[in-house]
Amino acid sequence: MSSIATPASGGAANPTPSENDRALAYRKIAVRLIPFLVFLFVLAWIDRVNIGFAKLQMLQDLQFSETVYGLGAGIFFIGYFLFEVPSNLLLEKIGARRTLARITILWGLASMAMIFVKTPTQFYVMRFLLGVFEAGFFPGVVLYLTYWFPSDRRARINGYFMTSFAIAGVVGGPIAGFVLSVMSDVEGLAAWQWLFVIEGIPSVLAGFAVLAWLPEKPENAKWLQQSERDIVKRDLDKEQRDPAKHSGLRHAFNAKVWLCALIYFCVVSGNATIAFWTPSIVKELGVQGPLNIGLISAIPFVLGTIAMVWNGISSDRSGERRWHCILASVVAAAGLMGTGALLHSPVMALIALSVAAVGILAAFPVFWSLPAAFLTGTAAAGGIALINSVGNLAGFAAPFLMGWLRDKTGTLESGLYSVAAMELCAAILVLVFIKVKRGQPTRA
């Protein structure tokens, strides 16, 4: 019999649940929620970065420069920045299901509308709107997971969810390469136009699935037993701080939040670089054909997926956050510098790019455990969205910088060095300014 069952007369009304009871309850929640959330974010990430594969044909067809591409790829994050905090605060008011459904449907439609782009201005407008519509999805899910999991399990759960980045890179590359290889001039559309249509339709359909699958909070989950709901409530109630001290949007805009936003900016610069430029880097290494480029581009993300999950689990088990984030960022910097230095050697450059992906992706789940140490409740809604939106401005800066330097120098080398410097800056900022006490080790 479960140790949390209410005993007969004479016992405590609500005995403390055993660690085994907790593990079973949270495993049940994770199995129900995480695969679906990962699927949604894979769709979001593919629709966000498939422009990197469309670029292989789109730039020639539309006569766009590398700078135009870099600006268009990055301007997505301006829309994202402007609308992310309002979206996350709206989630607190109207609920996760309706918010995430609205976001998913609209970004799918915006992605499909990319087929109508003919001019740089149209390109910028559509990428901006894609950012507006997707704004709030990632921080919304991060906030949503805080309704279900206590802090001692959050790095691992964030790690599972954030494998979406890497999984999208693994599956998105081959799919994009295949579409670009076989869909040219079908029904009068270019292959890159078909890429946007084929990858946008599943997002629209998934938006309606959100309404049927996601419960708002544990108390709405009919698939949980009352004893399991009690475990979650007990654990989360323990973590609630003084609401007068830690609630309200005003408290989200503090020095610690802005420091985390700066760190995240540096981390995201690397992620945006491998997301939007890996196909171009692989092509520059001498790989020919869209399908081959897509398959080779998946390799760094396969390794990054493994590193992301392992780092999140390791951090939760040890209770250590800072050094897991610092070392991952240092590895990312070394890999990006190695990629730039070894562009003349395809095999070595691919190895270095894979090292960069390992470091970049491993930093994400552990990073999101840092702001959770001082943000709860409504402050978490505003604070997480602020950190993510400001940090994601690197998604504008890094691709634009890479494109501009590519046009100026004729190579990707200087851009890779610049992004490597930002990853190293993230490690230094965490080392010097972030002070998080080591938590109790979490059992597997």
C-alpha positions as CSV (number, residue, x, y, z in Angstrom):
1,M,0.0,0.0,0.0
2,S,1.3,3.5,-0.8
3,S,2.9,5.2,2.1
4,I,0.8,8.4,1.5
5,A,-2.5,6.7,2.0
6,T,-4.5,8.1,4.9
7,P,-4.0,5.8,7.9
8,A,-6.7,4.4,10.1
9,S,-7.6,6.2,13.3
10,G,-4.7,7.3,15.4
11,G,-2.2,8.0,12.5
12,A,-1.2,11.3,11.1
13,A,-3.7,12.8,8.6
14,N,-1.2,13.4,5.9
15,P,2.0,11.5,6.4
16,T,5.1,12.5,4.4
17,P,5.2,10.5,1.2
18,S,8.2,8.2,0.6
19,E,10.7,9.0,-2.1
20,N,9.5,6.1,-4.1
21,D,5.9,7.5,-4.0
22,R,7.2,10.8,-5.3
23,A,9.3,9.2,-8.0
24,L,6.3,7.2,-9.3
25,A,4.0,10.2,-9.3
26,Y,6.5,12.5,-11.2
27,R,7.4,9.7,-13.6
28,K,3.7,9.3,-14.4
29,I,3.4,13.1,-15.0
30,A,6.5,13.2,-17.1
31,V,5.4,10.3,-19.3
32,R,2.1,12.0,-19.9
33,L,3.3,15.6,-20.6
34,I,6.9,15.6,-21.8
35,P,6.6,13.7,-25.1
36,F,3.7,15.9,-26.2
37,L,5.5,19.1,-25.2
38,V,8.7,17.9,-26.9
39,F,6.7,17.2,-30.1
40,L,5.2,20.7,-30.0
41,F,8.6,22.3,-29.6
42,V,10.1,20.2,-32.3
43,L,7.5,21.6,-34.7
44,A,8.1,25.1,-33.4
45,W,11.9,24.8,-33.8
46,I,11.6,23.3,-37.3
47,D,9.3,26.1,-38.4
48,R,11.7,28.6,-36.8
49,V,15.0,27.4,-38.4
50,N,13.9,25.7,-41.6
51,I,14.9,28.9,-43.2
52,G,18.5,27.7,-42.8
53,F,17.8,24.9,-45.3
54,A,15.5,27.0,-47.5
55,K,18.4,29.4,-47.8
56,L,20.3,26.8,-49.9
57,Q,17.9,27.5,-52.8
58,M,15.9,30.5,-51.7
59,L,18.7,33.1,-51.8
60,Q,19.6,32.2,-55.4
61,D,15.9,32.3,-56.6
62,L,15.2,35.6,-54.9
63,Q,18.6,37.1,-55.3
64,F,19.1,37.8,-51.6
65,S,22.5,38.5,-50.1
66,E,23.9,36.7,-47.0
67,T,23.3,39.9,-45.0
68,V,19.6,39.9,-46.1
69,Y,19.4,36.3,-45.0
70,G,21.0,37.0,-41.7
71,L,18.8,39.9,-40.9
72,G,15.7,38.0,-42.0
73,A,16.6,34.9,-39.9
74,G,17.3,37.1,-36.9
75,I,14.4,39.5,-37.1
76,F,12.2,36.7,-35.9
77,F,13.5,37.4,-32.4
78,I,12.5,41.1,-32.5
79,G,8.8,40.0,-32.7
80,Y,9.6,37.3,-30.2
81,F,11.1,39.9,-27.8
82,L,8.2,42.4,-28.1
83,F,5.4,39.9,-27.4
84,E,6.9,37.3,-25.2
85,V,6.3,38.8,-21.7
86,P,2.7,39.8,-22.5
87,S,2.1,36.3,-23.8
88,N,3.4,34.6,-20.7
89,L,1.4,37.0,-18.4
90,L,-1.7,36.2,-20.5
91,L,-1.0,32.5,-19.9
92,E,-1.3,33.1,-16.2
93,K,-4.7,34.7,-16.7
94,I,-6.4,32.5,-19.4
95,G,-4.5,29.2,-18.9
96,A,-1.9,27.1,-20.6
97,R,-4.2,25.1,-23.0
98,R,-5.7,28.1,-24.8
99,T,-2.4,30.0,-24.8
100,L,-0.3,27.2,-26.2
101,A,-3.0,26.2,-28.7
102,R,-3.3,29.8,-30.0
103,I,0.5,30.1,-30.4
104,T,0.9,26.8,-32.2
105,I,-1.8,27.4,-34.7
106,L,-0.7,30.9,-35.6
107,W,3.0,30.0,-36.0
108,G,2.1,27.2,-38.3
109,L,0.0,29.5,-40.5
110,A,2.8,32.1,-40.5
111,S,5.3,29.5,-41.6
112,M,3.2,28.4,-44.5
113,A,2.7,32.0,-45.6
114,M,6.5,32.2,-46.3
115,I,5.7,30.8,-49.8
116,F,4.5,34.2,-50.8
117,V,7.8,36.0,-50.1
118,K,9.3,37.7,-53.1
119,T,11.2,40.8,-51.7
120,P,13.6,41.4,-48.7
121,T,10.8,43.5,-47.1
122,Q,8.3,40.7,-47.4
123,F,10.9,38.3,-46.0
124,Y,11.5,40.6,-43.0
125,V,7.8,41.1,-42.3
126,M,7.0,37.4,-42.4
127,R,9.9,36.4,-40.2
128,F,8.9,39.2,-37.7
129,L,5.3,37.9,-37.7
130,L,6.5,34.3,-37.1
131,G,8.3,35.6,-34.0
132,V,5.2,37.5,-32.8
133,F,3.1,34.4,-33.1
134,E,5.5,32.0,-31.5
135,A,6.3,34.4,-28.7
136,G,5.6,32.9,-25.3
137,F,5.7,29.3,-26.3
138,F,9.1,28.3,-24.8
139,P,8.8,30.4,-21.6
140,G,5.2,29.4,-21.4
141,V,6.1,25.7,-21.3
142,V,8.9,26.4,-18.8
143,L,6.4,28.2,-16.6
144,Y,3.8,25.4,-17.2
145,L,6.3,22.8,-16.0
146,T,6.8,24.7,-12.7
147,Y,3.1,23.9,-12.0
148,W,3.9,20.2,-12.1
149,F,7.5,19.7,-10.9
150,P,9.4,21.0,-7.8
151,S,12.8,22.5,-8.2
152,D,14.8,19.4,-7.3
153,R,13.5,17.7,-10.4
154,R,13.3,20.7,-12.7
155,A,16.7,20.6,-14.4
156,R,16.2,17.0,-15.5
157,I,12.7,17.8,-16.8
158,N,13.8,20.9,-18.5
159,G,16.6,18.8,-20.1
160,Y,14.0,16.3,-21.4
161,F,11.9,19.2,-22.8
162,M,14.8,21.0,-24.3
163,T,15.9,18.0,-26.2
164,S,13.4,19.5,-28.6
165,F,16.2,21.8,-30.0
166,A,18.4,18.8,-30.7
167,I,15.6,16.4,-31.9
168,A,14.5,19.1,-34.3
169,G,18.0,19.3,-35.6
170,V,18.2,15.5,-36.0
171,V,14.9,15.1,-37.8
172,G,14.6,18.5,-39.4
173,G,17.8,18.3,-41.5
174,P,17.0,15.0,-43.3
175,I,13.4,16.0,-43.8
176,A,14.3,19.4,-45.2
177,G,17.0,17.9,-47.4
178,F,14.5,15.3,-48.8
179,V,11.9,17.9,-49.5
180,L,14.4,20.2,-51.3
181,S,15.6,17.2,-53.3
182,V,12.2,15.9,-54.6
183,M,9.7,18.8,-54.6
184,S,11.2,21.2,-57.1
185,D,8.6,22.7,-59.5
186,V,5.8,20.4,-58.1
187,E,2.5,22.3,-58.8
188,G,4.5,25.3,-59.9
189,L,6.2,25.9,-56.5
190,A,9.9,25.9,-55.8
191,A,11.2,23.2,-53.4
192,W,11.9,25.8,-50.7
193,Q,8.3,26.9,-50.9
194,W,7.1,23.3,-50.4
195,L,9.4,23.1,-47.4
196,F,7.4,25.8,-45.6
197,V,4.0,24.3,-46.5
198,I,4.9,20.7,-45.6
199,E,6.4,21.7,-42.3
200,G,3.7,24.3,-41.4
201,I,0.7,22.0,-41.7
202,P,1.5,19.7,-38.7
203,S,1.8,22.7,-36.4
204,V,-1.7,23.9,-37.2
205,L,-3.1,20.5,-36.5
206,A,-1.1,20.1,-33.3
207,G,-2.6,23.4,-32.0
208,F,-6.0,21.8,-31.9
209,A,-4.5,18.7,-30.2
210,V,-3.3,20.9,-27.4
211,L,-6.9,21.6,-26.3
212,A,-7.6,17.9,-26.1
213,W,-4.4,16.7,-24.4
214,L,-3.0,19.2,-21.9
215,P,-4.6,19.7,-18.5
216,E,-4.2,23.1,-16.9
217,K,-2.7,22.0,-13.6
218,P,-2.4,18.8,-11.5
219,E,-5.8,19.3,-9.9
220,N,-7.3,19.2,-13.4
221,A,-5.5,15.9,-14.3
222,K,-8.1,13.1,-14.2
223,W,-5.4,10.6,-15.0
224,L,-3.7,11.3,-11.6
225,Q,-4.9,9.7,-8.4
226,Q,-5.8,12.0,-5.5
227,S,-2.7,10.8,-3.6
228,E,-0.5,11.8,-6.5
229,R,-2.1,15.2,-6.8
230,D,-1.4,15.6,-3.0
231,I,2.3,14.8,-3.5
232,V,2.6,17.5,-6.1
233,K,0.7,20.1,-4.1
234,R,2.7,19.3,-0.9
235,D,6.1,19.7,-2.8
236,L,5.1,22.9,-4.6
237,D,3.6,24.5,-1.5
238,K,6.9,23.9,0.3
239,E,8.7,26.0,-2.3
240,Q,6.4,29.0,-2.2
241,R,8.0,32.1,-0.9
242,D,6.5,35.1,0.9
243,P,4.1,36.3,-1.8
244,A,4.5,40.0,-0.8
245,K,8.2,39.6,-1.5
246,H,8.2,37.5,-4.6
247,S,5.1,38.2,-6.6
248,G,4.2,40.7,-9.2
249,L,5.8,41.8,-12.4
250,R,7.7,44.6,-10.6
251,H,9.8,42.0,-8.8
252,A,10.7,40.3,-12.0
253,F,12.6,43.3,-13.2
254,N,15.5,43.1,-10.8
255,A,19.3,42.9,-11.1
256,K,19.3,39.1,-10.9
257,V,16.8,38.7,-13.7
258,W,18.8,41.0,-16.0
259,L,22.0,39.2,-15.2
260,C,20.4,35.9,-16.1
261,A,19.1,37.6,-19.3
262,L,22.6,38.6,-20.2
263,I,24.0,35.2,-19.6
264,Y,21.2,33.6,-21.6
265,F,21.9,36.1,-24.4
266,C,25.4,34.7,-24.6
267,V,24.3,31.1,-24.5
268,V,21.6,31.6,-27.2
269,S,24.1,33.2,-29.5
270,G,25.7,29.8,-30.0
271,N,22.3,28.0,-30.4
272,A,21.2,30.5,-33.0
273,T,24.4,30.1,-34.9
274,I,24.2,26.3,-35.1
275,A,20.5,26.5,-35.8
276,F,20.6,28.9,-38.7
277,W,24.1,28.3,-40.1
278,T,24.9,24.6,-39.7
279,P,23.6,23.8,-43.3
280,S,25.8,26.6,-44.7
281,I,28.8,25.5,-42.6
282,V,28.3,21.9,-43.8
283,K,28.0,23.1,-47.4
284,E,31.2,25.2,-47.0
285,L,33.0,22.0,-45.9
286,G,32.3,20.6,-49.4
287,V,29.2,18.5,-48.9
288,Q,27.0,18.6,-52.0
289,G,23.3,18.0,-52.4
290,P,20.4,19.1,-50.1
291,L,19.8,15.6,-48.7
292,N,23.5,14.9,-47.9
293,I,23.7,18.4,-46.3
294,G,20.6,17.6,-44.2
295,L,21.9,14.2,-43.1
296,I,25.4,15.5,-42.1
297,S,23.8,18.5,-40.4
298,A,22.0,16.1,-38.1
299,I,25.2,14.7,-36.6
300,P,26.0,17.6,-34.2
301,F,22.4,17.6,-32.9
302,V,22.4,13.8,-32.2
303,L,25.4,14.3,-29.9
304,G,24.0,17.5,-28.5
305,T,20.8,15.6,-27.5
306,I,22.7,13.1,-25.5
307,A,24.8,15.8,-23.8
308,M,21.7,17.8,-22.9
309,V,19.9,15.0,-21.2
310,W,23.1,13.8,-19.4
311,N,23.9,17.2,-18.1
312,G,20.4,17.8,-16.7
313,I,20.4,14.4,-15.0
314,S,23.9,15.0,-13.6
315,S,23.0,18.4,-12.3
316,D,19.9,17.1,-10.5
317,R,21.6,14.2,-9.0
318,S,24.5,16.2,-7.6
319,G,22.4,19.3,-6.8
320,E,25.2,21.4,-8.5
321,R,24.1,24.0,-11.1
322,R,26.9,26.6,-11.7
323,W,29.7,24.4,-12.8
324,H,27.5,22.3,-15.1
325,C,26.6,25.5,-16.9
326,I,30.1,27.0,-16.8
327,L,31.8,23.9,-18.3
328,A,29.1,23.5,-21.0
329,S,29.7,27.1,-22.1
330,V,33.4,26.6,-22.2
331,V,33.1,23.5,-24.3
332,A,30.8,25.4,-26.6
333,A,33.3,28.2,-27.0
334,A,36.1,25.8,-27.8
335,G,34.0,23.9,-30.3
336,L,33.0,27.1,-32.2
337,M,36.6,28.4,-32.2
338,G,37.8,25.0,-33.5
339,T,35.1,25.0,-36.3
340,G,36.4,28.4,-37.5
341,A,40.0,27.4,-37.4
342,L,39.4,24.0,-39.1
343,L,37.1,25.0,-42.0
344,H,39.8,23.9,-44.4
345,S,39.6,20.4,-43.0
346,P,36.1,19.0,-43.4
347,V,36.3,16.0,-41.0
348,M,38.0,18.0,-38.2
349,A,35.7,20.9,-38.7
350,L,32.6,18.6,-38.4
351,I,34.1,17.2,-35.2
352,A,34.6,20.7,-33.8
353,L,31.1,21.7,-34.8
354,S,29.8,18.6,-32.9
355,V,31.8,19.6,-29.8
356,A,30.2,23.1,-30.1
357,A,26.7,21.6,-30.3
358,V,27.4,19.4,-27.3
359,G,28.4,22.4,-25.1
360,I,25.7,24.7,-26.4
361,L,22.8,22.3,-25.9
362,A,24.1,20.9,-22.6
363,A,24.0,24.4,-21.1
364,F,20.3,25.0,-21.6
365,P,18.6,22.7,-19.0
366,V,21.0,23.7,-16.2
367,F,20.8,27.4,-17.0
368,W,17.0,27.4,-16.4
369,S,17.6,26.0,-12.9
370,L,19.4,29.3,-12.0
371,P,16.5,31.8,-12.2
372,A,14.2,29.2,-10.6
373,A,16.2,29.6,-7.4
374,F,14.8,33.1,-6.8
375,L,11.6,33.4,-8.9
376,T,8.2,31.9,-8.0
377,G,4.6,32.6,-8.7
378,T,3.7,35.6,-10.9
379,A,7.3,36.8,-10.6
380,A,8.3,33.5,-12.4
381,A,5.8,34.2,-15.2
382,G,7.3,37.7,-15.9
383,G,10.9,36.9,-15.0
384,I,11.2,33.7,-17.1
385,A,9.6,35.5,-20.1
386,L,11.9,38.5,-19.6
387,I,15.0,36.4,-19.4
388,N,14.0,34.4,-22.5
389,S,12.9,37.3,-24.6
390,V,16.0,39.5,-23.8
391,G,18.3,36.5,-24.1
392,N,16.7,35.5,-27.4
393,L,17.7,38.8,-28.9
394,A,21.0,37.0,-29.5
395,G,18.9,35.0,-32.0
396,F,18.7,38.3,-33.9
397,A,22.3,39.5,-33.3
398,A,24.2,36.3,-34.0
399,P,22.7,35.3,-37.4
400,F,22.9,39.0,-38.6
401,L,26.5,39.2,-37.4
402,M,27.4,35.9,-39.1
403,G,25.8,37.0,-42.4
404,W,27.4,40.5,-42.4
405,L,30.8,39.1,-41.6
406,R,30.3,36.4,-44.3
407,D,29.7,39.1,-46.9
408,K,32.6,41.3,-45.6
409,T,35.2,38.6,-45.3
410,G,34.0,35.8,-47.6
411,T,34.3,33.2,-44.9
412,L,32.4,32.1,-41.8
413,E,35.6,32.0,-39.6
414,S,35.4,35.5,-38.0
415,G,31.7,35.1,-37.2
416,L,32.3,31.8,-35.5
417,Y,35.1,33.4,-33.4
418,S,32.8,36.2,-32.4
419,V,30.1,33.8,-31.2
420,A,32.7,31.7,-29.4
421,A,33.6,34.8,-27.4
422,M,30.0,35.3,-26.3
423,E,29.8,31.7,-25.1
424,L,33.0,32.2,-23.1
425,C,31.5,35.4,-21.7
426,A,28.5,33.3,-20.4
427,A,30.8,31.0,-18.5
428,I,32.6,34.0,-16.9
429,L,29.4,35.7,-15.9
430,V,28.1,32.6,-14.2
431,L,31.4,32.0,-12.5
432,V,31.7,35.5,-11.1
433,F,28.2,36.6,-10.4
434,I,25.9,33.6,-9.9
435,K,25.8,32.2,-6.4
436,V,23.5,29.2,-6.0
437,K,23.8,26.9,-3.0
438,R,24.3,23.2,-3.8
439,G,21.0,21.4,-3.3
440,Q,20.5,17.9,-2.0
441,P,21.4,15.2,-4.4
442,T,18.3,13.8,-6.2
443,R,18.0,10.1,-6.7
444,A,17.5,8.7,-10.2
